[in-house]
Amino acid sequence: MKWGTLLLLFCIACTQTPQLIAQPEPVSQPAHPPAQDAQKTPLLPALQAPPLPQKTGLDSKAFTWKFKKETYSVTLPLYTSINQHYQNQPRVITYRGALPSNWQEQIYVTVLSLNETEGFNELITYLNKTKQEKKFSNDDFADFVITFVQTLPYDYAGLENPNRQVRYPYQTLFDQTGVCSDKTLLAAKILARFGYGVALFLFDDENHMSLGLQCPKIDSSYLSGYCYVETTAAEATGVAPQLLSGNISLASQPLVIPITNGTAYTRAADNLRKEVARRGFCADLPDATENLTISETRMKELETRAAASRDPKDYAEYRDAYTAYRRTYEDYKVVHAGCKGIEYAPSGFY
């Protein structure tokens, strides 16, 4: 009997420039492609958590985040003793003979399958209560949960630790920070508890992990049946980063690790269309900025000349330049707002 290796995965980086997820023909199909009409059931068996230790070292953690211009807050009673308990839980698999080809899947499933309750019950209760009070749709609620996880600060200190282990979701809540794998596992754990279909996207070449949220296959990332969710930055579901920190691009085909089948997200295609438009505006922004600067400089030069000469012809030329500047300014505002994903209505000045 041999023991498998501890999996020490973390993000190389997680502050990004947005990019559209393409839908290339996959190099190989996922090991467990999701059924199109699957019920809300785990694809892999849950494991019974070892008995928890006595609760000692109460350390209440307050979380605050914004969603659709509203601020939400929850305080969770977490304990040092339980955090240490999860820190001591195994990240190994047992096997005979050759290392299983799905050893990574088995380790992550072990982390996600423990029947954690402490700390999560209060969080789940708060999230569910908010869902009912706000009458969130399934898509809105998924975005609400994802925003909560995205808001947690990135653990840059942990990134530099060469001995850092994969962390259980409780540990991420306790520390209120995490690298890409920590935040992805936390999001997967919460969404699975609410019946969503979730998967893990593991990019070995880039040393990165993201969440997959079940969605119509035609809209899905990598034709996997799951839509990409970046848990380390405020990106919409279905939109991946073009670059990770260090100018690393997500160019490889990820290993897709399905966790559950369940509720599907339906807005990914719309998110992609909006991102296409936003990126187009951003591409036009440098030219719009330059045109505005040129127009403003020209207007000010003519204003100075007209004030000095008091010649009616100079005033007329200045007025024409001012009108042109206002048009250019309105054009710039449309492009600038579009790059930020905000609709802008021209003032109607002209």
N, C-alpha and C positions, 0 to 999 in steps of 0.2 A: 504494500500500500504506500503510495507516495502522496505528498501534499503539494497542492498547486502553489503558485506564486502569489504573494500579496500584490494587489493591483494598486499602483500609485499613480493615479491619473489626475491631472489638473489642467487648467487652461494655460496656454501660452499667453493669451491676451484676449481682452474682451471689450475694448472700446473701438467702435467701428464706423466705417462709412457704409450706408445702406447699399444693398444690391438686390436685384430681383433674383429669386430662386428660379433657376431654369428647370426644365423638365427633360433632361437628357435620357436617352435609352440607358437603363442601368447596366453596369458591367455584369452583374449577376443579380438575380431576384433575391429579395429578402428570404431569410431562412424560414420565417413564419409569416407569410403574407396575410393581412387581415381579411377576414370574410366580409363581404359587402353588407350583409344583413345580420351581422353577428349580434348576439345578445351582450348585455353588459356583464361580462364575466372575465376573470383573469385568464390569460393564455398560459400562465405558469402557476404552479401551486404556491399558496401562501405558507409561510413558516410560522410556527408558534414562537413568540418571543420568550426568551428566558425570563425567569421571575425578576421583577424589578427590585432594586434595593430600597431600603428605607429612605424616605424623602428628607434630605438634609441640605442645608445651604440654599434656602429660597432666594432666588434672584429674578424678580419680576422684570420682564422685558417689554418695553413699549414699542409698538410699530405704528408708523404713520405714513400714509401714501395718498396720492391724489388720483382720482379716476373721473374722467368727464367733468372736470372743473370742481369736483367736490372732494373734500378731505375726509379720510377715514382713519380711525385709530382703534387699536386693540392692545390690551396688556395681557401677557401670558405668564402664568405662574410656572417658572422653570426652576430646576433644582440642579445644583452642582453634582450631587451624588448620582443622579440619573444621567447627566451629561457624561460623567466619567464611566458609567455603566456602558453606554453606547460606544464610547471611545475604546473600550476593552472588547467589544464584540468582534468576531472573526471577519476577516476579508479574504478567506481562503476557501478552496474547494478540495474535496477528496476524490482521487481517481486512481484507477489501476492502469498500468501500462503507459501508453502515450498520453500526453496532455490533450484533453478534449479540444476539438476545433472551436467549440463555443464556450471556452473557458471565461472569456470576458463577459459574455451574456450571463453565465451562471453566477459570477461574482456580483454583478449589478442587481440581478434578480434577488440574490440573498439580501442585499442591502435594502431593497424595496419591499421585500415580502414579509419582513418581520411585522407582526401585528402591534405596531406602536400605538399607544393610547395617551400616555402622559404628555401634556402640552398640546397635543394635536386635538384632543377633544374640545378644549376651550377655543382653539382656532377654528375648527370645523363648525362649532356652534355659532360663533360670531359670523363667519362667512355665510352660513346658511340663513341666519336671521337677517342679515343684510340683503341677501338675494330675495327673500320674501318681501321685505319692506320696500325695496326699490323696484320690485317686479322685474328683475333682470331676465332677459331672454337667455337661452342656453349659450348663445354666442357672447352676449354681454357679460355673463357671469364668468365664462372662461377667460375673457379679456381682463376682468376684474381680478381674478386670481393671478393671472400672469403678470399684471401690473404690480401687484403686491410683491411678487418674487423679484421682478426686474428692479424694483426700488431698493432692495437690499444692496448695500455697498459691495463692490468687488474686493476680494481679499488679496491685495497685492503682496502683503507679507507672506501669506500662505503660498503664493505663487513661487516665491524664491526658496521655499523649503524643499530640498531634494528628497527628504524622507516623509513627505506629507502623504497620508493615506486618504482614500476615499472616505468621506464622512457620511454618517447617517443623517437623515433630515433633522432629527432632534438637535444634533450638534450645530447645524447651520442656523436653526432658530435661536439656539442658546448664544452663539457668537454674533448673531445678527449680521453675518457677512459670509461670503463664500466665493469660490472660483466657479468656473462654468459647470463642472460636474456636480458640485454641491447644490447649486441653485437649480439645475435641471432635475436632479433627483427629488428635491423638495417640491418643485412644481408638479412633477409626475405623481408624487405621493398624494398631494392634495387633490389634483384633478381626478385621479383614479378613485379616490374616496367618494367623489361626487358623480361617479358613473361615466366619466369621459373615457374614450379610447386614447391611450397614450403609448408612446414608444420613445426610445432613446436613439439619437443619431450620434454615432461615434466616429469622429474623423481622426484616424490614427496618424496620418501624415502631418496634420496640422496640430495634433495634440489638443483637440477641442471636442466638446460635447454640447449638443443642443437637444431641446425637447421636440418630439413629434406629436402633434395633436391630430387625432383621426379626422379625416375630411374626405369629400368625394374624390375618388382616385384620379379623375380627370384634372382636378385642381391641385393634386398632392405634389409634394416635393420628391424628386427622384422616382416618380411613379410608384411610390411606396404605400399609398393609402393614408399617409400622414403628412401634415403640413408643418413646415419648419417653424419653430418658435425660438427666438434668441432670448435667453433668460438673463443675459448680462447687460442688455441695453434696451432702450424703449423702441423696439421695432415691432411692427404689426405682424400678426400671424401670417406666415407664408412668405415673409421677406427676410432674407439672410444678409449678414454683413458682407460687403464687398471685400473689406480688409479687416483683419484682426490687428491688434497692436503689433508693432514690428513689421508692418506692411506684409503680413502673411494673408494670402487669399485662400478661401475655401475651394480648392480646385479638385480635391479627391472625391471619390464616391464613398459615402459613409457606410459603415456597418449599421444596419437598422435592427434594433432590438425591440420588438413589440412586447408590451407589458400587459395591456388590457384592450379588449374590444368594448365599444360602448357608444356614448353620445358623440356625434360628429359635429365638427365646426363647419359652418356653411358660408362664411364671409371671406374666405381666403382669396377667391378670384377678384372680388371687389377691392380688397386691400391691394392686390397686385396692380389693378388698373390705376388706382390712385397713386401708387408708387411710380408707375411709368410716367404719369403726368407730372408728378413732383420732380422726378429726376430730369425731365425735359426742361422744366422751368429753371432748375439749378444749373443746367448746362448753358442756358441763355443768360444767366445772371451776370457773368463778367462783362459781356457785351452791353447789357442794359446799364450796368454801372458806369462803364466807360462813356456811353452815349450821354448819360445824364451829366457827367462831369464836364464833357465838352460843351454841352448845351448851356450849363450854368456859367461856365467861364465866358462863353461868348456873350451871354446876356449881361453879365456884370461889366464886361468891357464896354459894351454899347451904352449901358446905364451911366458909366463914368464919363464917357465921351459926350453924351447928350447933356448931362448936368453941367459940363464945362463949356460947351459951345452954345447951349440954348437954341440950337438950330432945330426948327420943326422937322426937317428931314431926319435928323439924328434921333429925335424922339419917336418918330414913326418907325424907324428901323429897330429901335429899342423895344417898342411895343410888340412888333412882330417876333423879335427874339424871345420876349417874355412869354408870348403865347406858345411858341415852339417849345420853350422850356417846360411849361406846364403840361403839354402833351407828352413830352419825354418823361417827365416825372410820373405821370399817371401810368405810362407803360412800365416804368421801373417798378412802381408799387405792385402792379399785377404780377410781374415776374418774381419779385421778392417775396410776396405773400404766397405765391404758388410753390416756391421752393421750400417754404416752411409748412406747406400742406394746408394753407388757409385760403379760403375764397375771399377775393377782394372785389368790391363793386366800385368802378370808377366814379369820381365825384360828379361827372357831367359838366365840368367846367367849360368844355368846348363842345 
